[in-house]
Amino acid sequence: MSTAPRTPLQSVVRQMSFATGVAAALSITACQQQPPKQQASTRICTDPSGARIPDENCHRSGGGAGSAALWYFGAAALARTAYGQRATGGSYTAPESSRGFGATARGTAGG
């Protein structure tokens, strides 16, 4: 039994079907390997010992190194830290998403 020879159009359709299937499989795999989204970050104002103080203190002093008030960055849950309570689970280094031209790292004030 012999099969009829394929026309050029049939060959192209077969090749495109294969290429489309491979592309779909690769895109599904790529989507599954993406890292989970990072949690939204926030900032709170702390004194040099790491205790939370009102954000106005950082707004007045700039909240940078060498000031009496420092911005402390962390997950959004950090905003629930009570005034006077030591901030934990974050860093005094701003996350990458809040750096750059026109970027701000605004948090919510809680208490």
N, C-alpha and C positions, 0 to 999 in steps of 0.2 A: 504494500500500500504506500503510495506516495501522496504527499500533500501538494496542493497547488502552490506555486511560488508566490511570495508576498509582493504586493505592489509597493512602490516607494512610500506611498501615503500610509499604508498599513505598518510599515517599518517605523516610520516617524511617530505614529500614534502609539505603538507599543513602547518605544523608547521614552516618550513623554510620560506615559503612564507609570513606567518604572521610576523615572526621575521624580515625578510628583510624589510617589509613595515613599521614596527615600527622604525627600525633603520634609514630608509630614512627620515621619518617624524621628528625624533629627530635631525638628522644632519641638515636638512633644518631650523628648529627652532633655533638651535645653531648658524648657520651662520647669521641669521637675527638679533641676539641679540648682535653681536660683536660691540664694540664701534667704532666710525669712526676713521680712521687713524689720528694721530696727524700731524699737519703741520710740515714740515721740519723746523728745528731750525738753527739759525745762531748766530754769536756773533759779536759785534762791540766793539771797545775800547772807553771808556769815561773817562773824567776827574772826580774828586771827586764831581763836581756839577751835573754830568749826561749829559754833553754836549759831542757830538761825537768828537773824535780826531783821527788822523791817527793810524791805527792798529800797526804800528811800535813802538809806545810808550808802548803798552802793551807787545809786544814781548821783548823789552829791559828790562822792569821792572818786567815782570812775570805776570802782570795783576791781582794780588791777593790782598786780603785785606791788608791794610796798605801801599799800593803803591800809587804813584801819578796818576797812570792810572789803570783803572779797566775794566775787560771784562764784557759786558752786554749781556745777552742771551735773545733771543725772536724768534718770527716767522721769516721766511725767508724775509718777507717784511721789517724787521728792517734794512736790508742792504741798503735800499733806504733813510735812515736818512742822511741828509746832514751834513757835518762837521760844528761844532758849534751849531747845532740844538740839543735840549734836546731829549734824547732817552726815549720812553714811550712804555708801553705795554709788558714789559719783566721783567727780574729779574737779579740780580747779582749772582744768584745761577745757576750753570750749570744743564741742564736737565739730567735726568737719563740716557738717551741714550748716553750721551757724557762722562759718568763717567766709571771708571774701567780700567783694565789693557789694555794698548795699544790703548785706545780710545782717540779721539781728538774731539774738537768742532770747526771745521773750518767754517768760514763764507766767504762771499764774500765782497770785499771792493767796496763801491760805493761812489758817490760823487756828 
